[in-house]
């Protein structure tokens, strides 16, 4: 999609991992990630020049030709930063979401049987997965004003940790929150329109964030999960977790993911 040669794959994976590790704000990961990001920006400068001079049909060309609301083009630094954002936000999280989704589906055979029988249930399955088991556990936010929270005054400029997974499993919002329910009556089962909102007893999960921090690529993330699920169901009659393999969900910094998922298929 970006239009980068396959020879970049291993390097891009390394960059993505180090930059994600840096987001936790802990040294030395923070410094290493910043250095790797700067190195990556320099490495794609030649590629950006090529797309400016000889446009193609890839996404990098689209970015180089993009305009701001005032009609100005993006600077080279902005172009490089945007490509970096796509790598981090649109790559690793989507990959992990697909493997996590399939792990949960295979742990709930009745759900797997239902979506195999009726593919229209894939979308609500993704909604329920994002509510119950989304990849992003928490995000850090900087307060733009002083806030009093349960008797504690938190000054402007302080960093607070927003626990999305906790909110998505709030028993006061969702009945039996740890139950995976394809037909949940208290959750908006479909595309996210009002993240975090609630009306007429129906709440919207915050697995993709909320407000101005709502995931800009959530349509793509959903499309990737839907397409991957359909392709696997089309290709294989039977899919199961390899008996000798016990997948483990790991929380690293703000992500919850599987190190690997080994499947038996036929």
N, C-alpha and C positions, 0 to 999 in steps of 0.2 A: 504493500500500500504506500509506504514512504518512498519506494523506488530505490532503496539501497541494495547493493550487491549482497549475495548470500555470504560472502567472505567477511562481512561485518557482523554476522550473527553472534559469534562467541564474544566479540568485543562489546557489542551492545548489551548482551546479557550481563557482562561484568560491570559495565557502567550503571545499568539499572539497579543491580543488587547493591552496589556501593552507595549510590545516591539515596536509595530507600533507607539503608542503614543510617545514613547521615541525618535523616529527618527526625530521628529520635533526639537529636541535640546533645548527644553524649560523645565526649572525646575518648579515643582518637578518631572514632568513626565519622564525626562531623567534619574534621579537617580533611580526612582522606576522601570523603565524598565530595567536598567542595573542590579539592584538587582534581579529582577525576572528572567532575562536571566541566571544569575549565579546560581540561585536556580534550574532552569530547567536543566542546564548542570549537576549539581550534582545528580539530581533525576533520570536521565537516565543513569548514570554511570553503575549501576547494569545491566541494560538492555543491554548496550554495551558489558559488560563482558560476558553475557549469549550468545550473538550472536557470539562473538569471539570463545568461547569454544564449542558452539553447533549451527553451522550455520543453518539457515532456508532459505525459499524462498522469504523473504521480502527485502525491500529496505535498512533497517538498516544493514542487513547482507552484501548486496552489497557494502555499504559504508565502512564497516569495512574491506572488502577485497580489496578495491580500492588501486591502486598504483599511485604514481606521475610519471611524465615523466622520472625521473631518476630511477624508479623502487622501490622507497621507499614507505612503507606503511604510512598511515595517523596516526598521534598521537591521543590519546584519546581526547585531547582538540580540535583538528581539526575535529574529527568525531562529537563531540557534537555540535560544531559551525555549521557544515554543516547541521546537523539535524535541528538546530534552524533556519537556513536560509530557509530550505524547509518549515518549519512551517509558517514563516512570509511571504515569497515571493510566496509560492505555495499554501497557504491555503486561507487566508483572501482576497487577491486580486482576486483570481479566483472565490470565492463565490460571491463577490460583483460584479464582471464582469457579471456573469450569471444573477443576479437579475437586474442589470442596463440594460443589453441587452434586457431582456424580457419587462422591463418597456418601453423602447424605441420602441420595436416592437409593443406592444399593443397600444402605442400612435400613431402608423402609421398603421392603419388597412390594407391599400393597400399593404404595405410591408409584413405584416403577411400573407395576402391572397396569395401573390406571392410565398413566401417560402413554404407555405403549399402545393401549387400546384406543385412547382418544388424545391425539396430539394437541388438541386445543387446550388441554390441561397443562401443557408445558409452561405457558405464561404465568398462570397462577402458582405453579410450582416454583418458578423463579422468584416471584414476589414473596412467597412464604419462606423460601431459602434465604433471601436477602434480609428478611426480618429476623429469622431465628438463628441463622448461622453465617451472616455476611463476613466478608474477608476483613474489613476494617473494623477493629475493635474500639479504637478511640482516635481522636484527633486533638491536637493542642490549638488553643485559640488565645489571642492576646486581647485583654479587655480594653475597650475604647472609652470606658467610664467606670467610676467606682460602683461596686455592687455589694449589697449585703445579702449573704446567703446563709439562711438558718442561724442568724445571730453573729456570723463572722463577716467582717468587712474586708473585702478584697479590693485593693487600690487599683486605679487605672494603670494600665501598662503591664500588670501581672499576667502570667500565663496560666490558663486553666485547662484542665484535661476534660474533654467532652466524651463520655462513654456511650457511644452509639449502641453497642451490643446490649448494654444494661437497659437503655431506653426501649430497645426493641423487644426486650423480654420482661417488661414491666407488667406485673400481675394486675395492676390497677387499670391498665389499658387493654391488655390482651388476656383472654381467658385461657388458662392452662398454657402459658407461653412456650413451654418446652415440648408441647405436642405439635408434630408436623401435620397440619390440617390443610388439605387442598381446597376445602370448601369453607374456610374460616369466615365467619360472619362479621367479625370485628376488624377485619383488615381489608384495605383496598387491594383487591387481587387483579392487578393490571399495571399499566404504565403509571409511573409516579407523577402525579399532578400537583399535589399539595404536601410535600414531605413534612412530616411532623404534625400535620394538621389532623383534626378530628371533627366529624359532623355526623349527626344521626347515628351515633354509636359505631361509626366506621373510622378507623384510624389509618394513617399513612406511615409506613415505616421510615426510618432515617438511615437505612443501610447505604444509601448513596449520598449521605450528608443532607444539609438543609440550608435554606436561605441563600445568600450570595456564595456560599461555599458548596452548593449542590454540584454534584459531579457533572462537568460539562460534557463528558462522553458517555453518559449512562445509556443513551439509545444504542450506541455501538456495543457497549458491554452486554446489554440485553440481547442484541442481535447475535453476538458471538456465542453466548450461552445457549440460545435457542438453536442456532445453526449446528453447533457441535453436538447437542443432544439429538437433534433430528438425524444427523449423519450417522451417529453411532447406532441409533435404533434402526435406521435403514440398512446398515451394513451387517449387523449381527443379530441373530435370533436369540442368543443367550449371552448375558454379560454378568460376571460375578467377580467379587474380590478374590484374588488368589488365596486359597486356604492357608498357605504357608506364610502369607503376608498379613501383618496386623498394622494397618495405617494409623498414624498418630497425628492428631492436630496439634501444631506447635504455635505458640504465640511469641512472635519476635517483634520487638518494638510495637508498632501499631497494627501489624498484620496477624491473622490467624490462618494457617495454611498447612498443607501436607508436604512433607519432604518428598514423598513419592506415593504413587497409587498404582499398584500392580494388579492388572485385571486378567482374567481368563475369559476368552470370547470364542464363540463358534457361530 
